[in-house]
């Protein structure tokens, strides 16, 4: 797991995939890989998410790490791990999710907003914490948290784009989670995967990858 944590910090970007159709997974992952993306999560409220995770894990083994998102509790964590998820991300801090992930040597990234939630996640064993929703909090909040909680590695998620990603990194985040700005459902529906690749490249450049 330590190796995966280091890879997250080096890659700096986790792409959030939500609401796609199963038939769109392969061209989407191809577009993301071409854009230099090495971490992608499929949210469990996406139809067929577990099957997508299973298939993409097998297809991209050693090239991209595939995880599950919106993992709210221990049951969902178990299902995601069984499907092959290499990391689990949630919008909340749930002890069961964290413990299931750690017991299976899978990386948990619980979502927290307040200092109390962040510290609780760390006490339950989370090596990385997803700071969410950053669209409401902004880079300044990350910087403020780094004062008392500088020992906690935080991933900024929510409203991140290629235009503001660098500001979150400068504020002290170790990485960013990026969803709709890169995984444009409109581009997918139009088959414009080249636009997704181009955006991914610009996003990586913005965070210094």
N, C-alpha and C positions, 0 to 999 in steps of 0.2 A: 504493500500500500504506500510506503514511503516513496517509492519510485513514481507511482502515479501522482502523488501530491507534487513532487518536483516537476513532473511533466505539465501539470496544470499551471504551475507558477511560470514555467518557461513558455508555454503556449499562450497564456494570458486571456484566452477567449474560449468560452463554452457557448455553443450555439443552441438555442432553445427551439425545438420543433413542435409545433402545436397545430392540430386541425388539418393535417394533410390526409390524403387517401393513400392506402397501401401501395397502389400502383405508382404513386409519385415518389416513393421513398428512394428507389435506386437512382433515378436521375438527379434527385435533390442531393443525395449523399455524394454522388460523383461531382456535382457542381461545387459543393462545399470543400471536398478534398482538393479539387483543382484550385480552389481559392486559398489553400493553405490551412484550412480548419482541421484541427486534430481532436477536438472534443465536441460531441453533439449529444444532446439529451432529447428523448422523445417523451412528451408529457403523457401521463397515464390517462388523461381525459381525452386523448386522441383515439378515435375508433381504430381498433386493431393494433394498439400501441405495443402490446407484449409480443405480438408476431413480428412487427417491424423491428423491435429491439433484437429479437432472436435472429432474424435474417440478416440484419445489418452487422451484428456482432460477428457472425460467421463470415460475412463477405469482406469485412474491413479489418479483420484481426491483424494486429501489428501495424496498421496504417492509421486507424482512427479509434479512439475510445468511445464506446457507445454507452450511454447511461439512460436512466429513467428520471422523469421530472414529475412534479405534483404527487410525490409519494407521501401521503398524509399520515400513515400509521404502519404498524408492524406487519399487518396482513398484506398490504400493498407492497411493502418492502420485500417480503418473502416471494411474492409473485414476480416481482421485477428481477430479483436475483436469480430465480429459477429460469427466467427467460434469457438470462445472460448479461444483465446490466452490470457494468463495471463501476458505476458510481450512482448514487441516489441523491436527488435534489428535491427539496420540499419548500413550500412557502411558510412553513411553520416549524416550531421546535417540538418534536415528538420523541420521547425517550425510546419507545419501542422501535421506531424506524432506525434511530441511531444504533441501538444495540444489535438489531438484526444485521445491519450493514457491517458493523465491526466484527461480529461473530463469523461472518462469511468472507472476511477480508475484502470487503467492498467499501469504497470511500463514501461516507455520508457528508452531504452539504446541506444541513438544515437551514431554513430561512428564519431570520430574526430581524427585529426592528429596533428594539430598545436595548440598553446596556444589560438589563436584567436577563432578557432572553438570550443575548449573546453569551453571557457568562454561564447561564444554565446549559446551553448547548455544549460549551467547552467542558463543563464539569461532567456532562454525560459522555464525553469522549470524542466529540467532533473535532477533527484537526483543522477543518476549514469551516467558515460560517458564511452563508449567503446573506448579505445585507439587502433587505427588500421591504418596501418598494422604493428604490432610489429615485424614481421619477418624482416622488413626493418630497424626498429628503434632500437630494442634491449633493454635489461633491463636498460642500462645506460640512455637511453632517459626518461624512466619512473622516474628514480631517479632525473634527472635534472628538470623535470616538477614539481616534488613534492616540490621543493624549493619555487617558486612563487605561485604554485597552490596546496599547501598542504591541502587546505580546500575542494578540489574536489576528490570524490571517483571515482577511475578509474579501469576499467576492461581491462586487457591486452588480446588482441585477434590478431591472425595471426601468424602461425608458432609455436604455443605452443605445447610442447610435455611433457611427463612425466620426461624427462631429463632436461628440462630448465624451467619448471613451477615454481619451487622453487625460481629461480633467479629473476623472475618477482615479486613474492610475497615479497621477501627480498628488492626489489627496491622500494616497496611502493604500488603496486597494491592491491586492496581489493579482487581480484579474477581473474580467467582466463577463456577465452572462447576457447574451444578445439574442432577441427573438425576432419580432416582426419586421424590424428594420432591415435585416438580412434575409430572413426566410419570408419573402413577400408572397403571400398566397395569390396575389394577382399575377405576379411573374410566373408562379408555378402553373396556374390555370392557363396562362397564355403560352406556356412552354418556353419561356424566356429564361432558361437556366444560366445563360451567359451573364445576365445581369446579376444573378446571385453570386456567381464566381467573382465578378468584378467588384461587387460590394465587399465580399469577404476579403479580398486582397487589400482594399482600401482600409478596412477595419483593422486588419493585422498591421498594416503600416502605421495606423494611428496609435496603436499601443506599443509599437516598437519591435514587432516580430518580423 
